[in-house]
């Protein structure tokens, strides 16, 4: 394997396991307060708690994806705005459209926004459209695989803690693999012409 190939796979593996842990922590408010929240708080507040958990966990776990100095600050500069825009777009689509239409629209719009904001901070990859599509595909695969795993583990009509965690793991694996690819593409390949 060449150094470039080794570097790609190193980041994909690192992105996968690191973001899977981020995702488990990010899904934790849903797992912990699920039954209680239906009685005491609304869905918007729950999603807001999950977003905060994702962002805090990312600041702890994702600096290892970057090389060089000030990695935590650099993660904060790209991940916090990128994931916040992603989450806001996904939630807007979900609340406005619901069901599979809301999920797919949120994944495409949110994933595109995440890739663009990340590229603006980290650097445009040579094949920006391909990089964006690969990221969207990976996070969609993880999202829907996680949802399917939750359905298989569900306790009757309720997903249960195991089902919720399964969704978090599936989502984390897909998003994390896409994130590893995205970081590699943005930090190692600089365009010589205008990004496409």
Helices and strands as residue ranges (DSSP letters): H 3-40, H 43-61, G 63-65, H 71-75, I 76-80, H 81-97, H 99-122, H 128-153, H 160-188
